[in-house]
Amino acid sequence: MPTTAHCMGGAAMAASPEEGVCDGQNRVFHYRNMLICDSSMLAANLGVNPSLTITALAEHAMSHIPPKD
């Protein structure tokens, strides 16, 4: 069976900066207005094409940005 490796990780989501790089809203700990919206926020290889998961997480991050006045 053919397989594809998708390298993930490096900036995992976590509850605190001691455990990861960004929170559940994709905000990088200790940096204002910095979000991670790519596959580096995933903790492990998903085993399938991750494009829809990455898209969903990026949309989730954008949903927390308030609209301009």
N, CA, C and O atoms as a CHARMM CRD file, in Angstrom:
* protein
*
  276
    1    1 MET  N      0.83900  -1.16600   0.00000 PROA 1      0.00000
    2    1 MET  CA     0.00000   0.00000   0.00000 PROA 1      0.00000
    3    1 MET  C      0.89500   1.24400   0.00000 PROA 1      0.00000
    4    1 MET  O      1.78400   1.35300   0.84400 PROA 1      0.00000
    5    2 PRO  N      0.67800   2.18000  -0.92500 PROA 2      0.00000
    6    2 PRO  CA     1.47400   3.40700  -0.91800 PROA 2      0.00000
    7    2 PRO  C      1.11800   4.28700   0.27600 PROA 2      0.00000
    8    2 PRO  O     -0.04000   4.36100   0.68700 PROA 2      0.00000
    9    3 THR  N      2.11100   4.93700   0.81400 PROA 3      0.00000
   10    3 THR  CA     1.88900   5.85200   1.93200 PROA 3      0.00000
   11    3 THR  C      2.64000   7.15700   1.68000 PROA 3      0.00000
   12    3 THR  O      3.57400   7.21100   0.88100 PROA 3      0.00000
   13    4 THR  N      2.21700   8.18800   2.36800 PROA 4      0.00000
   14    4 THR  CA     2.87200   9.48900   2.27600 PROA 4      0.00000
   15    4 THR  C      3.14600   9.99400   3.67600 PROA 4      0.00000
   16    4 THR  O      2.28000   9.92800   4.54800 PROA 4      0.00000
   17    5 ALA  N      4.33000  10.48900   3.88900 PROA 5      0.00000
   18    5 ALA  CA     4.66500  11.06200   5.20200 PROA 5      0.00000
   19    5 ALA  C      4.42800  12.55600   5.16500 PROA 5      0.00000
   20    5 ALA  O      4.91100  13.25600   4.27400 PROA 5      0.00000
   21    6 HSD  N      3.68400  13.03200   6.13700 PROA 6      0.00000
   22    6 HSD  CA     3.44700  14.46200   6.28700 PROA 6      0.00000
   23    6 HSD  C      4.11700  14.87900   7.58200 PROA 6      0.00000
   24    6 HSD  O      3.66000  14.51000   8.66400 PROA 6      0.00000
   25    7 CYS  N      5.17800  15.63200   7.48500 PROA 7      0.00000
   26    7 CYS  CA     5.89200  16.05700   8.68600 PROA 7      0.00000
   27    7 CYS  C      5.08000  17.09600   9.42600 PROA 7      0.00000
   28    7 CYS  O      4.66500  18.10400   8.85300 PROA 7      0.00000
   29    8 MET  N      4.85700  16.84200  10.70200 PROA 8      0.00000
   30    8 MET  CA     4.05000  17.74000  11.52600 PROA 8      0.00000
   31    8 MET  C      4.82800  18.09900  12.78000 PROA 8      0.00000
   32    8 MET  O      5.86800  17.51100  13.07600 PROA 8      0.00000
   33    9 GLY  N      4.31500  19.05400  13.49600 PROA 9      0.00000
   34    9 GLY  CA     4.83000  19.35600  14.81800 PROA 9      0.00000
   35    9 GLY  C      5.84400  20.47800  14.84800 PROA 9      0.00000
   36    9 GLY  O      6.13700  21.12100  13.84000 PROA 9      0.00000
   37   10 GLY  N      6.36700  20.68700  16.04400 PROA 10     0.00000
   38   10 GLY  CA     7.34400  21.72800  16.25800 PROA 10     0.00000
   39   10 GLY  C      6.79700  22.89600  17.04700 PROA 10     0.00000
   40   10 GLY  O      7.54700  23.59100  17.73200 PROA 10     0.00000
   41   11 ALA  N      5.48700  23.12200  16.95800 PROA 11     0.00000
   42   11 ALA  CA     4.85500  24.23600  17.68100 PROA 11     0.00000
   43   11 ALA  C      3.48200  23.79100  18.17500 PROA 11     0.00000
   44   11 ALA  O      2.46300  24.39400  17.83900 PROA 11     0.00000
   45   12 ALA  N      3.46900  22.74800  18.96000 PROA 12     0.00000
   46   12 ALA  CA     2.22000  22.10200  19.36800 PROA 12     0.00000
   47   12 ALA  C      1.33200  22.97300  20.24000 PROA 12     0.00000
   48   12 ALA  O      1.81600  23.81400  20.99700 PROA 12     0.00000
   49   13 MET  N      0.01900  22.75900  20.12600 PROA 13     0.00000
   50   13 MET  CA    -0.95800  23.41200  20.99800 PROA 13     0.00000
   51   13 MET  C     -0.86100  22.81800  22.38700 PROA 13     0.00000
   52   13 MET  O     -0.60900  21.62300  22.54500 PROA 13     0.00000
   53   14 ALA  N     -1.06300  23.66300  23.40400 PROA 14     0.00000
   54   14 ALA  CA    -1.00800  23.19300  24.79400 PROA 14     0.00000
   55   14 ALA  C     -1.75800  24.16600  25.69100 PROA 14     0.00000
   56   14 ALA  O     -2.17500  25.23900  25.25400 PROA 14     0.00000
   57   15 ALA  N     -1.92100  23.78400  26.93200 PROA 15     0.00000
   58   15 ALA  CA    -2.60400  24.63000  27.90800 PROA 15     0.00000
   59   15 ALA  C     -1.68800  25.70300  28.48500 PROA 15     0.00000
   60   15 ALA  O     -2.17000  26.70500  29.01400 PROA 15     0.00000
   61   16 SER  N     -0.38500  25.51000  28.39100 PROA 16     0.00000
   62   16 SER  CA     0.55900  26.47100  28.96800 PROA 16     0.00000
   63   16 SER  C      1.85000  26.49800  28.15800 PROA 16     0.00000
   64   16 SER  O      2.11600  25.57000  27.39400 PROA 16     0.00000
   65   17 PRO  N      2.65800  27.54700  28.31200 PROA 17     0.00000
   66   17 PRO  CA     3.92300  27.62700  27.57900 PROA 17     0.00000
   67   17 PRO  C      4.92400  26.55200  27.98700 PROA 17     0.00000
   68   17 PRO  O      5.84600  26.24200  27.23300 PROA 17     0.00000
   69   18 GLU  N      4.74800  25.98700  29.17000 PROA 18     0.00000
   70   18 GLU  CA     5.64200  24.91000  29.61100 PROA 18     0.00000
   71   18 GLU  C      5.40000  23.61400  28.83600 PROA 18     0.00000
   72   18 GLU  O      6.26600  22.74100  28.77900 PROA 18     0.00000
   73   19 GLU  N      4.20700  23.50200  28.24000 PROA 19     0.00000
   74   19 GLU  CA     3.83000  22.27200  27.54600 PROA 19     0.00000
   75   19 GLU  C      3.81300  22.40100  26.02600 PROA 19     0.00000
   76   19 GLU  O      3.83500  21.38800  25.32600 PROA 19     0.00000
   77   20 GLY  N      3.77500  23.62100  25.50300 PROA 20     0.00000
   78   20 GLY  CA     3.68700  23.80300  24.06000 PROA 20     0.00000
   79   20 GLY  C      3.97800  25.22300  23.64400 PROA 20     0.00000
   80   20 GLY  O      4.48900  26.01800  24.43300 PROA 20     0.00000
   81   21 VAL  N      3.65300  25.54200  22.40600 PROA 21     0.00000
   82   21 VAL  CA     3.98800  26.84500  21.82500 PROA 21     0.00000
   83   21 VAL  C      2.76700  27.75200  21.68100 PROA 21     0.00000
   84   21 VAL  O      2.88100  28.96700  21.83900 PROA 21     0.00000
   85   22 CYS  N      1.59900  27.17600  21.38200 PROA 22     0.00000
   86   22 CYS  CA     0.41100  27.99600  21.18900 PROA 22     0.00000
   87   22 CYS  C     -0.77300  27.42200  21.96000 PROA 22     0.00000
   88   22 CYS  O     -0.77400  26.25200  22.34400 PROA 22     0.00000
   89   23 ASP  N     -1.77900  28.26800  22.17900 PROA 23     0.00000
   90   23 ASP  CA    -2.96100  27.84000  22.92500 PROA 23     0.00000
   91   23 ASP  C     -4.03700  27.30200  21.97700 PROA 23     0.00000
   92   23 ASP  O     -3.79500  27.16200  20.77800 PROA 23     0.00000
   93   24 GLY  N     -5.20500  27.00500  22.50700 PROA 24     0.00000
   94   24 GLY  CA    -6.29500  26.43600  21.72100 PROA 24     0.00000
   95   24 GLY  C     -6.89500  27.37100  20.69800 PROA 24     0.00000
   96   24 GLY  O     -7.71600  26.95200  19.88200 PROA 24     0.00000
   97   25 GLN  N     -6.49700  28.64300  20.72600 PROA 25     0.00000
   98   25 GLN  CA    -6.93600  29.59800  19.71600 PROA 25     0.00000
   99   25 GLN  C     -5.79900  29.94600  18.75300 PROA 25     0.00000
  100   25 GLN  O     -5.86700  30.94000  18.03100 PROA 25     0.00000
  101   26 ASN  N     -4.76500  29.12200  18.75200 PROA 26     0.00000
  102   26 ASN  CA    -3.61300  29.24100  17.84900 PROA 26     0.00000
  103   26 ASN  C     -2.71400  30.44100  18.16700 PROA 26     0.00000
  104   26 ASN  O     -1.84800  30.78200  17.36100 PROA 26     0.00000
  105   27 ARG  N     -2.89900  31.08200  19.31300 PROA 27     0.00000
  106   27 ARG  CA    -2.08400  32.23600  19.70000 PROA 27     0.00000
  107   27 ARG  C     -0.78200  31.75800  20.32700 PROA 27     0.00000
  108   27 ARG  O     -0.78900  30.91700  21.22700 PROA 27     0.00000
  109   28 VAL  N      0.33200  32.29500  19.85100 PROA 28     0.00000
  110   28 VAL  CA     1.63800  31.93800  20.39800 PROA 28     0.00000
  111   28 VAL  C      1.77100  32.57100  21.78200 PROA 28     0.00000
  112   28 VAL  O      1.52700  33.76400  21.95900 PROA 28     0.00000
  113   29 PHE  N      2.16200  31.75100  22.75900 PROA 29     0.00000
  114   29 PHE  CA     2.33600  32.24600  24.11500 PROA 29     0.00000
  115   29 PHE  C      3.38000  33.37000  24.15600 PROA 29     0.00000
  116   29 PHE  O      4.43500  33.26600  23.53100 PROA 29     0.00000
  117   30 HSD  N      3.08300  34.41700  24.88000 PROA 30     0.00000
  118   30 HSD  CA     3.97700  35.55600  25.12500 PROA 30     0.00000
  119   30 HSD  C      4.21900  36.44000  23.90100 PROA 30     0.00000
  120   30 HSD  O      5.12500  37.27300  23.91700 PROA 30     0.00000
  121   31 TYR  N      3.42400  36.27300  22.83900 PROA 31     0.00000
  122   31 TYR  CA     3.53200  37.14000  21.66000 PROA 31     0.00000
  123   31 TYR  C      2.14800  37.67000  21.32600 PROA 31     0.00000
  124   31 TYR  O      1.20200  36.90000  21.16200 PROA 31     0.00000
  125   32 ARG  N      2.03600  38.96700  21.22900 PROA 32     0.00000
  126   32 ARG  CA     0.75000  39.57400  20.90600 PROA 32     0.00000
  127   32 ARG  C      0.52500  39.53300  19.39200 PROA 32     0.00000
  128   32 ARG  O      1.42500  39.84800  18.61400 PROA 32     0.00000
  129   33 ASN  N     -0.65800  39.14900  18.99600 PROA 33     0.00000
  130   33 ASN  CA    -1.06700  39.13200  17.58000 PROA 33     0.00000
  131   33 ASN  C     -0.25100  38.17700  16.71300 PROA 33     0.00000
  132   33 ASN  O     -0.10100  38.41700  15.51600 PROA 33     0.00000
  133   34 MET  N      0.27500  37.10700  17.28700 PROA 34     0.00000
  134   34 MET  CA     0.98700  36.10000  16.49100 PROA 34     0.00000
  135   34 MET  C      0.22800  34.77800  16.58500 PROA 34     0.00000
  136   34 MET  O      0.02900  34.23300  17.67100 PROA 34     0.00000
  137   35 LEU  N     -0.18800  34.28200  15.43500 PROA 35     0.00000
  138   35 LEU  CA    -0.93700  33.03200  15.35900 PROA 35     0.00000
  139   35 LEU  C     -0.17700  32.01000  14.52400 PROA 35     0.00000
  140   35 LEU  O      0.56300  32.37000  13.60900 PROA 35     0.00000
  141   36 ILE  N     -0.36500  30.74500  14.84500 PROA 36     0.00000
  142   36 ILE  CA     0.19500  29.67000  14.02400 PROA 36     0.00000
  143   36 ILE  C     -0.96800  29.01900  13.28500 PROA 36     0.00000
  144   36 ILE  O     -1.91200  28.52600  13.90300 PROA 36     0.00000
  145   37 CYS  N     -0.89200  29.02300  11.97700 PROA 37     0.00000
  146   37 CYS  CA    -1.99300  28.49700  11.15900 PROA 37     0.00000
  147   37 CYS  C     -1.48600  27.51500  10.11200 PROA 37     0.00000
  148   37 CYS  O     -1.97900  27.49700   8.98500 PROA 37     0.00000
  149   38 ASP  N     -0.51300  26.70500  10.47700 PROA 38     0.00000
  150   38 ASP  CA    -0.01900  25.68000   9.55800 PROA 38     0.00000
  151   38 ASP  C      0.12500  24.35300  10.30300 PROA 38     0.00000
  152   38 ASP  O     -0.30900  24.23600  11.44900 PROA 38     0.00000
  153   39 SER  N      0.71900  23.37500   9.67300 PROA 39     0.00000
  154   39 SER  CA     0.78700  22.03400  10.26100 PROA 39     0.00000
  155   39 SER  C      1.72500  21.92500  11.45200 PROA 39     0.00000
  156   39 SER  O      1.73000  20.89500  12.12500 PROA 39     0.00000
  157   40 SER  N      2.51300  22.94500  11.73300 PROA 40     0.00000
  158   40 SER  CA     3.42800  22.86000  12.87300 PROA 40     0.00000
  159   40 SER  C      2.68200  22.80100  14.20400 PROA 40     0.00000
  160   40 SER  O      3.25400  22.37300  15.20700 PROA 40     0.00000
  161   41 MET  N      1.41100  23.22300  14.23400 PROA 41     0.00000
  162   41 MET  CA     0.65200  23.19200  15.48700 PROA 41     0.00000
  163   41 MET  C      0.12100  21.80400  15.82000 PROA 41     0.00000
  164   41 MET  O     -0.33600  21.57100  16.93900 PROA 41     0.00000
  165   42 LEU  N      0.17300  20.89300  14.88000 PROA 42     0.00000
  166   42 LEU  CA    -0.30300  19.52900  15.13300 PROA 42     0.00000
  167   42 LEU  C      0.77200  18.74300  15.87600 PROA 42     0.00000
  168   42 LEU  O      1.96000  18.85200  15.57000 PROA 42     0.00000
  169   43 ALA  N      0.34900  17.96400  16.83900 PROA 43     0.00000
  170   43 ALA  CA     1.30300  17.24800  17.69200 PROA 43     0.00000
  171   43 ALA  C      1.90900  16.01800  17.02500 PROA 43     0.00000
  172   43 ALA  O      2.99800  15.58800  17.40400 PROA 43     0.00000
  173   44 ALA  N      1.22100  15.44500  16.03600 PROA 44     0.00000
  174   44 ALA  CA     1.70500  14.20600  15.43200 PROA 44     0.00000
  175   44 ALA  C      1.19100  14.06800  14.00300 PROA 44     0.00000
  176   44 ALA  O      0.29400  14.79600  13.57800 PROA 44     0.00000
  177   45 ASN  N      1.76800  13.13600  13.28200 PROA 45     0.00000
  178   45 ASN  CA     1.31300  12.80800  11.93800 PROA 45     0.00000
  179   45 ASN  C     -0.09300  12.22700  12.03000 PROA 45     0.00000
  180   45 ASN  O     -0.34800  11.34300  12.84800 PROA 45     0.00000
  181   46 LEU  N     -1.00100  12.71600  11.20100 PROA 46     0.00000
  182   46 LEU  CA    -2.38700  12.25400  11.23200 PROA 46     0.00000
  183   46 LEU  C     -2.59600  10.93900  10.49300 PROA 46     0.00000
  184   46 LEU  O     -3.62300  10.28500  10.67400 PROA 46     0.00000
  185   47 GLY  N     -1.64600  10.55000   9.67400 PROA 47     0.00000
  186   47 GLY  CA    -1.76400   9.30300   8.93500 PROA 47     0.00000
  187   47 GLY  C     -2.52200   9.42800   7.63400 PROA 47     0.00000
  188   47 GLY  O     -2.55800   8.48000   6.85000 PROA 47     0.00000
  189   48 VAL  N     -3.12400  10.56600   7.38700 PROA 48     0.00000
  190   48 VAL  CA    -3.84600  10.82100   6.14000 PROA 48     0.00000
  191   48 VAL  C     -3.46300  12.21400   5.66500 PROA 48     0.00000
  192   48 VAL  O     -2.72000  12.92700   6.33900 PROA 48     0.00000
  193   49 ASN  N     -3.97300  12.59400   4.50800 PROA 49     0.00000
  194   49 ASN  CA    -3.69600  13.93700   4.01200 PROA 49     0.00000
  195   49 ASN  C     -4.25400  14.95600   5.00500 PROA 49     0.00000
  196   49 ASN  O     -5.45900  14.97000   5.25400 PROA 49     0.00000
  197   50 PRO  N     -3.39800  15.81200   5.57700 PROA 50     0.00000
  198   50 PRO  CA    -3.83100  16.71600   6.64700 PROA 50     0.00000
  199   50 PRO  C     -4.43400  18.03700   6.17700 PROA 50     0.00000
  200   50 PRO  O     -4.72600  18.89900   7.00600 PROA 50     0.00000
  201   51 SER  N     -4.62400  18.21700   4.89600 PROA 51     0.00000
  202   51 SER  CA    -5.01500  19.54300   4.40400 PROA 51     0.00000
  203   51 SER  C     -6.33300  20.03600   4.99200 PROA 51     0.00000
  204   51 SER  O     -6.45200  21.21900   5.30900 PROA 51     0.00000
  205   52 LEU  N     -7.32400  19.16200   5.14400 PROA 52     0.00000
  206   52 LEU  CA    -8.60700  19.60600   5.70000 PROA 52     0.00000
  207   52 LEU  C     -8.49700  19.92100   7.19000 PROA 52     0.00000
  208   52 LEU  O     -9.14900  20.84600   7.67400 PROA 52     0.00000
  209   53 THR  N     -7.68700  19.16900   7.91500 PROA 53     0.00000
  210   53 THR  CA    -7.47900  19.45500   9.33700 PROA 53     0.00000
  211   53 THR  C     -6.77700  20.79300   9.51200 PROA 53     0.00000
  212   53 THR  O     -7.16200  21.58800  10.36900 PROA 53     0.00000
  213   54 ILE  N     -5.76100  21.04500   8.71700 PROA 54     0.00000
  214   54 ILE  CA    -5.03500  22.31400   8.79000 PROA 54     0.00000
  215   54 ILE  C     -5.96500  23.46900   8.42300 PROA 54     0.00000
  216   54 ILE  O     -5.93700  24.51500   9.07200 PROA 54     0.00000
  217   55 THR  N     -6.78300  23.28900   7.39300 PROA 55     0.00000
  218   55 THR  CA    -7.73800  24.32700   7.00600 PROA 55     0.00000
  219   55 THR  C     -8.73100  24.60800   8.12600 PROA 55     0.00000
  220   55 THR  O     -9.02400  25.76700   8.42000 PROA 55     0.00000
  221   56 ALA  N     -9.24900  23.55900   8.74900 PROA 56     0.00000
  222   56 ALA  CA   -10.20600  23.73600   9.84800 PROA 56     0.00000
  223   56 ALA  C     -9.57300  24.45800  11.03200 PROA 56     0.00000
  224   56 ALA  O    -10.20600  25.32300  11.63700 PROA 56     0.00000
  225   57 LEU  N     -8.33800  24.11700  11.36900 PROA 57     0.00000
  226   57 LEU  CA    -7.66200  24.78800  12.48200 PROA 57     0.00000
  227   57 LEU  C     -7.35700  26.24800  12.15100 PROA 57     0.00000
  228   57 LEU  O     -7.42900  27.10500  13.03200 PROA 57     0.00000
  229   58 ALA  N     -7.02000  26.54000  10.90600 PROA 58     0.00000
  230   58 ALA  CA    -6.78600  27.93300  10.50100 PROA 58     0.00000
  231   58 ALA  C     -8.08700  28.72800  10.55100 PROA 58     0.00000
  232   58 ALA  O     -8.08800  29.88000  10.98600 PROA 58     0.00000
  233   59 GLU  N     -9.19700  28.12700  10.11000 PROA 59     0.00000
  234   59 GLU  CA   -10.49300  28.80000  10.19300 PROA 59     0.00000
  235   59 GLU  C    -10.89000  29.02500  11.64900 PROA 59     0.00000
  236   59 GLU  O    -11.46200  30.06100  11.98800 PROA 59     0.00000
  237   60 HSD  N    -10.58900  28.06100  12.50200 PROA 60     0.00000
  238   60 HSD  CA   -10.85700  28.20000  13.93600 PROA 60     0.00000
  239   60 HSD  C    -10.07500  29.38500  14.49700 PROA 60     0.00000
  240   60 HSD  O    -10.62900  30.17700  15.25900 PROA 60     0.00000
  241   61 ALA  N     -8.81200  29.52000  14.13700 PROA 61     0.00000
  242   61 ALA  CA    -7.99300  30.64300  14.60000 PROA 61     0.00000
  243   61 ALA  C     -8.58700  31.96300  14.13200 PROA 61     0.00000
  244   61 ALA  O     -8.66200  32.91600  14.90800 PROA 61     0.00000
  245   62 MET  N     -9.00700  32.03000  12.88100 PROA 62     0.00000
  246   62 MET  CA    -9.56100  33.27000  12.34300 PROA 62     0.00000
  247   62 MET  C    -10.88500  33.64100  12.99800 PROA 62     0.00000
  248   62 MET  O    -11.22900  34.82100  13.07100 PROA 62     0.00000
  249   63 SER  N    -11.62500  32.65400  13.47200 PROA 63     0.00000
  250   63 SER  CA   -12.91700  32.92900  14.10300 PROA 63     0.00000
  251   63 SER  C    -12.76500  33.66700  15.43400 PROA 63     0.00000
  252   63 SER  O    -13.73800  34.23000  15.93500 PROA 63     0.00000
  253   64 HSD  N    -11.57500  33.67500  16.00800 PROA 64     0.00000
  254   64 HSD  CA   -11.32300  34.35900  17.27600 PROA 64     0.00000
  255   64 HSD  C    -10.79300  35.78500  17.08600 PROA 64     0.00000
  256   64 HSD  O    -10.56100  36.49600  18.06400 PROA 64     0.00000
  257   65 ILE  N    -10.60500  36.19100  15.85600 PROA 65     0.00000
  258   65 ILE  CA   -10.14100  37.55200  15.57800 PROA 65     0.00000
  259   65 ILE  C    -11.36400  38.45200  15.46400 PROA 65     0.00000
  260   65 ILE  O    -12.22300  38.22100  14.61300 PROA 65     0.00000
  261   66 PRO  N    -11.45400  39.48100  16.31500 PROA 66     0.00000
  262   66 PRO  CA   -12.63800  40.34800  16.26200 PROA 66     0.00000
  263   66 PRO  C    -12.66700  41.17200  14.97500 PROA 66     0.00000
  264   66 PRO  O    -11.61700  41.50000  14.42100 PROA 66     0.00000
  265   67 PRO  N    -13.86200  41.50300  14.50400 PROA 67     0.00000
  266   67 PRO  CA   -13.94600  42.33700  13.29400 PROA 67     0.00000
  267   67 PRO  C    -13.45300  43.75200  13.56000 PROA 67     0.00000
  268   67 PRO  O    -13.46600  44.22200  14.69800 PROA 67     0.00000
  269   68 LYS  N    -13.02000  44.42000  12.50400 PROA 68     0.00000
  270   68 LYS  CA   -12.59000  45.81700  12.62900 PROA 68     0.00000
  271   68 LYS  C    -13.81000  46.68700  12.93200 PROA 68     0.00000
  272   68 LYS  O    -14.93100  46.39300  12.51800 PROA 68     0.00000
  273   69 ASP  N    -13.55600  47.74700  13.65400 PROA 69     0.00000
  274   69 ASP  CA   -14.65200  48.69200  13.96800 PROA 69     0.00000
  275   69 ASP  C    -15.06200  49.48400  12.75400 PROA 69     0.00000
  276   69 ASP  O    -15.96300  50.31800  12.83600 PROA 69     0.00000
